[in-house]
Amino acid sequence: MQPQRQPLRSNAFQVSGQRLWQWYQQAIANLSQEQERSLVDLRQELDWLLLEISNLTPLDLKLTPSAPPIVQMQVSLEELQQLWQQRLTENKPVQHLTGTTHWRQFHLQVSKDVLIPRPETELLIDLVVDAAQNSARLDHLNLWADLGTGSGAIALGLATAFPQGTVHTVDCSREALAVAQRNSQTYGLDPQIHFHWGQWFGPLVGLEGQFSGIVSNPPYIPTEILPTLQPEVFEHEPHLALDGGEDGLDAIQEIVAIAPQYLQPGGFLLLEMMCGQDAAVKTLLINQGQYEQIQIHPDLAGIPRFAQAYRI
Ligand SMILES: C[S@@+](CC[C@H](N)C(=O)[O-])C[C@H]1O[C@@H](n2cnc3c(N)ncnc32)[C@H](O)[C@@H]1O
């Protein structure tokens, strides 16, 4: 088993700016040999990697000829080359090379045990805030659930948006929970967040009827589609975080069925889903019979990706 990379932190290496620019230009030139991947994406990833592991700014990368003579880096130039090779030859996500990613205002630790939180999921937090403001019947905004917390991204977003609130997170991966816990400690949000190991609502028994909102980005990819995902995803991200069963709806179905027991009247459920699942998820919500004001929200590209419903 490969050792887990710890997130790179201190700028321990001083590298000649000139040598680094030579390496950078060469790495860009070599990208033209890549045939199956988007050059624009790889170029962006190369820049992201450099910015993440050095004290360079985006402006420095645009003004390479007048770049600083010495660059502070978290790895040597040789190790940078090895990391970039891993990106190209092993399809490793660039976030796995550094052990970090950016999500909303957070700089999060990630590992092979958690889904790398996606930009589209950032919108869920804004939808929760809107849904909370629009609920006339909510008694309080104190108790939240993040089901399938992974890196803890959604939980951190909820805890920040509702500073008086408590967030209960659940995941069936102990390794993921450990990552989420570390991320919550980094931001001093751990007093607000409880971490539970188990299956969906299993660890929340005793909290029935109390939640203001239940939020989840569950696994929703149909099993047979998994091998067609990009190798960066299929080969490196946990299938537990992706695989939603035959039609992709196993987890969503279970959460939709049980959430009303845990919501206070006027509380709401907000779910992320895959493109094309909106009609099926809406039907599940309607047929459950205990939801009202069922709404589907698009992501920033206009694709229906989120389902929202209030408990009657
Ligand atoms: C799509 S990932 C979402 C991770 C994170 N919330 C995010 O948005 O980036 C789904 C998460 O659900 C967890 N999960 C899968 N099956 C589960 C189950 N039966 N009970 C609890 N968590 C589960 C996975 O371990 C994974 O962390």
The ligand as an SDF file (V2000), in Angstrom:
LIG
                    3D

 27 29  0  0  0  0  0  0  0  0999 V2000
  -20.2840   11.9200   -2.8410 C   0  0  0  0  0  0  0  0  0  0  0  0
  -19.3910   11.7080   -1.3150 S   0  0  0  0  0  0  0  0  0  0  0  0
  -19.6970   13.3070   -0.5740 C   0  0  0  0  0  0  0  0  0  0  0  0
  -18.6090   13.7890    0.3130 C   0  0  0  0  0  0  0  0  0  0  0  0
  -18.7860   15.2370    0.7840 C   0  0  0  0  0  0  0  0  0  0  0  0
  -20.0270   15.4150    1.4810 N   0  0  0  0  0  0  0  0  0  0  0  0
  -18.7230   16.1880   -0.3930 C   0  0  0  0  0  0  0  0  0  0  0  0
  -19.7560   16.7380   -0.7860 O   0  0  0  0  0  0  0  0  0  0  0  0
  -17.6330   16.3860   -0.9350 O   0  0  0  0  0  0  0  0  0  0  0  0
  -20.4700   10.6070   -0.4290 C   0  0  0  0  0  0  0  0  0  0  0  0
  -20.0180   10.2240    0.9690 C   0  0  0  0  0  0  0  0  0  0  0  0
  -21.0040    9.3190    1.4980 O   0  0  0  0  0  0  0  0  0  0  0  0
  -20.3530    8.3110    2.2560 C   0  0  0  0  0  0  0  0  0  0  0  0
  -21.2470    7.1440    2.2840 N   0  0  0  0  0  0  0  0  0  0  0  0
  -21.4420    6.2090    1.3300 C   0  0  0  0  0  0  0  0  0  0  0  0
  -22.3410    5.2970    1.7300 N   0  0  0  0  0  0  0  0  0  0  0  0
  -22.7280    5.6590    2.9810 C   0  0  0  0  0  0  0  0  0  0  0  0
  -23.6370    5.1180    3.9340 C   0  0  0  0  0  0  0  0  0  0  0  0
  -24.3540    4.0050    3.6630 N   0  0  0  0  0  0  0  0  0  0  0  0
  -23.7860    5.7400    5.1130 N   0  0  0  0  0  0  0  0  0  0  0  0
  -23.0680    6.8660    5.3940 C   0  0  0  0  0  0  0  0  0  0  0  0
  -22.1960    7.4300    4.5310 N   0  0  0  0  0  0  0  0  0  0  0  0
  -22.0240    6.8400    3.3360 C   0  0  0  0  0  0  0  0  0  0  0  0
  -19.0460    8.0820    1.5270 C   0  0  0  0  0  0  0  0  0  0  0  0
  -18.0760    7.4930    2.3640 O   0  0  0  0  0  0  0  0  0  0  0  0
  -18.6930    9.5070    1.0690 C   0  0  0  0  0  0  0  0  0  0  0  0
  -17.8700   10.1410    2.0250 O   0  0  0  0  0  0  0  0  0  0  0  0
  1  2  1  0
  2  3  1  0
  2 10  1  0
  3  4  1  0
  4  5  1  0
  5  6  1  0
  5  7  1  0
  7  8  2  0
  7  9  1  0
 10 11  1  0
 11 12  1  0
 11 26  1  0
 12 13  1  0
 13 14  1  0
 13 24  1  0
 14 15  1  0
 14 23  1  0
 15 16  2  0
 16 17  1  0
 17 18  1  0
 17 23  2  0
 18 19  1  0
 18 20  2  0
 20 21  1  0
 21 22  2  0
 22 23  1  0
 24 25  1  0
 24 26  1  0
 26 27  1  0
M  CHG  2   2   1   9  -1
M  END
$$$$
